[in-house]
């Protein structure tokens, strides 16, 4: 191995030599979730000192508006005799939930807080920040209680492992991660034989992403919502129209990086296929709201008015920072957060229209 090799590279190399090149889903799962050397197991990646900044870290307004939305939806959910659960998937530092709890408490909402988090580093931050809410932690959605659920998933689905296939003259061949001829670095390759189950027409070189784990999570949660009531709010960057393209990316130090260069030391993500998520939820009987852009969702919840209230008691510098946050969160440029990020909700069919979202379909 090269002197730049990470601890995880040696583990990956051993598995590749023993079992052959890895599917992208296996590679992502190890890089992000290895218990000793995985990206999320070893660090706090958020904020200026980390690798990326999420919407809750940009402004308190984001979490407060999501909290107001959650309070309104919890009030709409019929009483069942079972205390509803407020769930966040991948809560980061707990920033979103800390801001959301202010709005929820102001509304007098009753719930039990559950957090799905695999990172021991982030769990510690969440437990400290949200101690007053006595959160209950879970390693996966499988152990969530059998109760009405209101689920928040902000930048959660983009980090779930997925498979990729590339169109060749033979058909759709799965993309694999193997070793270079020298055996000291990782390289992309393709299965020699195509997958006969994939028949979509596309030009040679087209990339097809199958978000198998994300779809499984959505189906599981949609079944729970239909059986016991509630809603799931997913906010993430991605697309709502079918198509082909390679969106697999790595980010380290707030810059794009080579996703194979230093495994375990960069965040790995894929753009979310909101159309596929919606179809998975609908197949389980859930009602769908959206997707809409993050810009439309936040402005529909009153972001502009919330910003003006904050500015009324802010210093000039603080007011400028508030304006900058609003612009960043709602930037309509196709590459800006306002347009690139989408909002999709799946709910119990009887829940009805929800704040800042289209009528259910």
Buried (B, 14 or more C-beta within 10 A) or exposed (E): EEEEBBEBBEBBBEBBEEEEBBBBBBBBBBBBBBEEBBBBBBBBBBBEEBBBBBBBBBBBBBBBBBBBBBBBBBEBBEEEEEEBBBBBBBBBBBBBBBBBBBBBEEBEBEBBBBBBBBBEBBBEBBBEBBEEBEBBBBEEBEEBBEBBBBBBBBBBBBBBBBBBBBBBEEBBBBBBBBBEEEEBBBEBBBBEEBBEEBEEEBEEEBBBBBBBBBBEBBBBBBBBBBEBBBBBBBBBBBBBEEEBEBBBBBBBEEEEBEBBBBBBBBBBBBBBBBBBBBEBBBEBBBBBBBBBBBBBBBBBBBBEEBBEEBBEEBEEEEBEBBEEBBEBBBBEEEEBBBBBBBBBBBBBEEBEEBBBBBEBE
